[in-house]
Amino acid sequence: MANRTRGGLNEPQPHTYIVQASAITSRETYLYPDGSRENVLRGLYLEVKRGECWGIIGDEPFEVELLMQIIGNVRPYASGRCVLVERGMMRQKRRILPHVFTISGGDTVPGNLNTLEYLMYVTAHFDVPDARRQADILEMLLAAELYHLTLVPMKYLTAGERAVVSLLAAALSKALLVIFSVAELTFDPRVYAGVRYVAGMIAARGGALLIGTQDCDLAQAACDHAAFLINGRFSQRDAMEPLLKLLDRRAFILTCAEPQRLAEAIRNADPALDALVFENEVHVYTRGEASLDEAQMMRLLLQTGETVETLQVSRPTLKNAYREVLAGHAL
């Protein structure tokens, strides 16, 4: 791919991309009751540069897992092209690529070892004295805020925690692309900082982390880019900040005794706003490029004559952005 400038064409810098996937369509298909078929994944484009961490959020865990397997060269694809670390991939041949570290689920770690023992085991080939290596691993666990996992036998950890231990092993490897395919797992928020720390370790060596998950909070905490995989296609993909700014238009959360009446009053006072009721809460949304600050919200409430019990400024979240996209698709 070349970037056009006013002076002509500039070729991309060497060793810029970790993943270049274009028009990827899966071999796997859905079979519908009327006998028709449709490819599970259709025409996907994704570029991941060195130093980036992408969260792939999907409404179907199977679709997310399938994409992770295709990118990781575990499954062949029907059409398109996928290049990893600027090396081509063969669609008809599966092989383990030394520059790719794939984690799928949390059941690949030995249950009889604790986290420290396992990480010592996977780094046993390092040309580093055991005492120094153990100190480095303990320092990493402390910096990653995962010290609570250090001495717990892995058979007592949750599947999500075991997957994070595998991710720590990936951080200690030399792999340039780490695929964290965990769309069916749930995570304790205590491990979010650890996943972000690992993303930083991988980025520091010029690599990239790709996370396939349904946990929007994990993706927002760890990733700087996100993509929504819905019905076999990417609905949205961008850097995290512009994605949230574009999609999460919720400005305020209000609580009151009569939320339906308040929502209707807000809509009547300013047709440019949406007001939706969730139990005793009224969520106020802006449209398009419009913005709404706290002073404007207070003036609007004075105009309606309605009172509220609490008024909370809504901070953009990936979860809200994803819900907005799903709601748009449902329409």
C-alpha positions in Angstrom: 0.0 0.0 0.0 1.3 3.5 -0.8 0.3 6.8 0.6 -0.3 9.6 -1.8 1.2 13.0 -1.0 1.2 16.3 -2.8 4.6 15.5 -4.3 3.7 12.0 -5.5 3.7 8.6 -3.8 5.5 7.6 -0.6 6.1 3.9 0.0 5.4 2.8 3.6 8.4 2.5 5.9 9.8 -1.0 6.1 8.7 -3.2 8.9 5.7 -1.0 9.7 2.8 -3.5 9.6 2.3 -6.5 11.8 -1.1 -7.5 10.2 -2.3 -6.5 6.7 -5.6 -8.4 6.0 -7.6 -7.4 2.9 -10.9 -8.8 1.7 -10.7 -11.8 4.0 -13.6 -14.2 3.5 -13.8 -17.4 5.4 -14.3 -20.9 4.1 -16.8 -21.6 6.8 -20.4 -20.9 5.9 -23.8 -20.6 7.6 -26.5 -22.8 6.3 -30.0 -21.3 6.5 -33.4 -23.1 6.7 -34.1 -22.2 3.1 -31.0 -24.0 1.9 -29.0 -20.9 1.2 -25.4 -20.4 2.4 -23.4 -17.4 3.5 -19.8 -17.1 4.4 -19.3 -16.6 8.1 -16.7 -13.8 7.6 -17.0 -11.6 4.5 -14.6 -9.1 3.0 -12.7 -8.0 6.2 -10.0 -5.4 6.1 -7.7 -4.9 9.0 -4.3 -3.2 9.3 -2.4 -3.5 12.6 0.9 -1.5 13.0 3.8 -2.1 15.3 3.1 -0.9 18.8 -0.7 -1.1 18.5 -3.1 -3.1 20.6 -6.4 -3.9 18.9 -9.6 -5.1 20.6 -11.9 -7.1 18.2 -15.4 -7.0 19.8 -18.0 -9.4 18.4 -21.6 -10.3 18.9 -20.8 -14.0 18.1 -17.8 -15.6 19.9 -17.5 -18.1 17.0 -16.9 -15.3 14.5 -14.3 -13.6 16.6 -12.5 -16.9 17.2 -12.6 -17.8 13.5 -11.0 -14.4 12.6 -8.3 -14.9 15.2 -7.5 -18.3 13.8 -7.3 -17.1 10.3 -5.0 -14.2 11.2 -2.9 -16.6 13.3 -2.5 -19.0 10.3 -4.4 -21.7 12.2 -7.2 -21.9 9.6 -7.1 -21.3 5.9 -9.4 -18.7 4.3 -11.4 -18.8 1.1 -10.3 -15.5 -0.5 -8.5 -12.3 0.2 -5.0 -11.8 1.5 -3.3 -11.8 4.9 0.3 -10.7 5.5 1.9 -11.1 8.9 5.0 -9.1 9.9 5.3 -8.3 6.2 5.6 -12.0 5.3 3.0 -13.6 3.0 0.8 -16.5 4.2 -0.3 -19.5 2.3 -4.0 -20.1 2.3 -3.8 -23.8 1.5 -1.1 -24.7 4.1 -1.2 -24.5 7.9 2.1 -24.1 9.8 3.2 -22.7 13.1 4.7 -19.3 12.5 7.6 -18.4 14.9 6.7 -14.7 15.0 3.1 -15.4 16.1 2.0 -16.4 19.7 -1.7 -17.5 19.8 -3.6 -17.9 23.1 -7.1 -19.5 22.8 -9.0 -19.9 26.1 -7.3 -20.6 29.4 -6.8 -24.4 29.5 -3.3 -24.7 28.0 -1.4 -24.1 31.3 -0.5 -27.0 33.6 -2.7 -26.9 36.7 -0.1 -28.4 39.0 2.2 -25.4 38.7 1.7 -21.9 40.2 2.2 -18.8 38.1 5.8 -18.2 39.1 6.8 -21.9 38.5 5.2 -21.8 35.1 6.9 -18.6 34.0 10.2 -20.0 35.2 9.5 -23.1 33.2 8.8 -21.4 29.9 11.9 -19.2 30.3 14.2 -22.0 31.3 16.0 -21.7 28.0 16.9 -18.1 28.6 20.7 -17.4 29.0 20.0 -15.8 32.4 20.9 -17.2 35.9 17.9 -18.6 37.7 18.0 -16.1 40.6 18.1 -13.1 38.2 15.3 -14.6 36.0 13.0 -15.2 39.0 13.6 -11.7 40.3 12.8 -10.3 36.8 9.5 -12.3 36.7 8.5 -11.2 40.2 9.2 -7.6 39.2 7.1 -8.0 36.1 4.2 -9.5 38.1 4.4 -6.6 40.5 4.5 -3.9 37.8 1.6 -5.6 36.0 -0.5 -5.6 39.3 -0.8 -9.4 39.0 1.2 -10.2 42.1 -1.8 -11.9 43.6 -1.5 -14.7 41.0 2.1 -15.5 41.8 1.9 -18.5 44.2 -1.6 -19.8 43.4 -1.7 -23.2 41.7 -3.2 -22.6 38.3 -5.9 -25.3 38.8 -7.4 -22.8 41.3 -7.4 -19.9 38.9 -10.4 -19.0 36.8 -10.2 -19.6 33.0 -9.7 -15.9 32.5 -6.8 -15.7 35.0 -5.2 -18.8 33.4 -5.4 -17.1 30.0 -3.7 -14.0 31.4 -0.9 -16.2 32.7 -0.5 -17.5 29.1 -0.4 -13.9 28.0 2.5 -13.2 30.5 4.3 -16.1 28.8 3.7 -14.5 25.5 5.1 -11.2 26.8 8.3 -13.0 27.7 8.6 -14.6 24.2 10.1 -12.9 21.1 6.8 -13.1 19.2 5.9 -9.9 17.2 2.2 -10.7 17.0 0.4 -12.0 20.1 -3.2 -13.1 19.5 -5.3 -13.2 22.7 -8.5 -15.0 21.5 -10.7 -15.1 24.6 -14.2 -14.2 23.2 -15.9 -16.8 25.5 -14.1 -15.9 28.7 -15.0 -13.4 31.4 -12.3 -11.4 33.4 -12.0 -10.0 36.8 -11.3 -6.2 36.4 -8.2 -6.7 38.6 -6.4 -8.2 35.6 -7.1 -5.3 33.2 -4.0 -3.4 34.2 -1.9 -6.6 33.7 -3.2 -7.0 30.1 -2.4 -3.4 29.4 1.1 -3.8 30.8 1.7 -6.8 28.6 0.5 -4.8 25.6 3.2 -2.3 26.5 5.9 -4.9 26.7 4.9 -6.3 23.3 4.8 -2.8 21.8 8.2 -2.0 23.2 9.8 -4.8 21.1 8.0 -3.6 18.0 5.2 -6.1 18.1 1.4 -5.9 18.4 -1.3 -7.4 20.5 -4.7 -8.5 19.0 -7.5 -9.2 21.6 -10.6 -11.0 20.6 -13.2 -10.6 23.3 -16.8 -9.7 24.3 -15.5 -7.8 27.3 -15.7 -4.1 26.2 -14.2 -3.0 29.6 -11.1 -5.1 29.1 -10.7 -3.9 25.5 -11.0 -0.2 26.6 -8.6 -0.7 29.5 -5.9 -2.5 27.4 -6.3 -1.4 23.8 -5.6 1.8 21.8 -7.7 0.6 18.8 -11.0 -1.3 18.5 -13.1 -2.9 15.8 -16.7 -4.2 16.0 -17.3 -7.5 14.2 -21.0 -7.8 13.6 -22.8 -10.3 11.3 -19.5 -11.3 9.7 -18.3 -7.8 8.8 -16.5 -4.9 10.5 -19.1 -2.3 11.4 -16.6 0.1 12.9 -12.8 0.2 13.3 -10.6 3.0 14.5 -8.3 4.3 17.2 -10.1 4.2 20.6 -10.5 7.9 21.2 -12.2 8.9 17.9 -14.2 5.7 18.0 -15.7 6.6 21.4 -16.2 10.2 20.3 -18.1 9.1 17.2 -20.3 6.4 18.7 -20.9 7.1 22.3 -23.2 10.1 22.2 -24.5 9.7 25.8 -23.9 13.0 27.6 -25.7 12.7 30.9 -27.4 10.2 33.2 -30.3 11.7 35.3 -32.3 10.0 38.1 -35.7 11.2 39.2 -39.0 9.9 40.6 -40.8 10.1 37.2 -38.3 9.3 34.5 -40.8 8.9 31.7 -42.2 12.4 32.2 -38.7 13.8 32.4 -37.5 12.1 29.2 -40.6 13.4 27.3 -40.0 16.9 28.7 -36.4 16.9 27.5 -37.3 15.7 24.0 -40.0 18.4 23.7 -37.6 21.1 25.0 -34.8 20.2 22.5 -35.7 18.0 19.6 -32.0 17.7 18.9 -31.6 15.5 22.0 -32.6 11.9 22.6 -33.7 10.9 26.1 -34.1 7.2 26.9 -35.4 5.6 30.1 -33.6 2.8 31.9 -35.5 2.0 35.1 -35.3 5.2 37.2 -32.6 6.7 34.9 -32.9 9.0 32.0 -30.0 8.8 29.6 -29.6 12.0 27.5 -27.9 11.7 24.0 -26.7 14.3 21.6 -26.9 13.8 17.8 -24.3 14.4 15.1 -21.7 17.0 16.0 -23.8 18.6 18.7 -22.4 18.9 22.2 -24.0 19.4 25.6 -22.1 20.7 28.7 -23.3 20.7 32.3 -24.4 24.4 32.2 -26.5 23.8 29.1 -28.1 20.7 30.7 -29.0 22.7 33.8 -30.6 25.5 31.7 -32.6 22.9 29.8 -33.9 21.4 33.1 -34.9 24.8 34.3 -36.8 25.3 31.0 -38.7 22.0 31.4 -39.5 22.8 35.0 -38.6 19.3 36.0 -36.4 18.3 39.0 -33.8 15.6 39.2 -32.3 13.7 42.1 -28.9 13.2 40.6 -27.1 14.5 37.5 -24.1 12.6 36.3 -21.8 13.5 33.3 -21.4 10.4 31.2 -17.9 9.4 30.3 -17.5 7.7 26.9 -17.1 3.9 27.1 -16.6 1.2 24.6 -19.5 -0.7 26.0 -21.9 2.2 25.3 -20.4 2.7 21.8 -20.9 -1.0 21.1 -24.5 -0.9 22.3 -25.2 2.0 20.0 -23.8 0.1 17.1 -25.9 -3.0 17.9 -29.0 -0.9 18.3 -28.4 0.6 14.9 -28.0 -2.8 13.4 -31.2 -4.0 15.1 -33.1 -1.2 13.4 
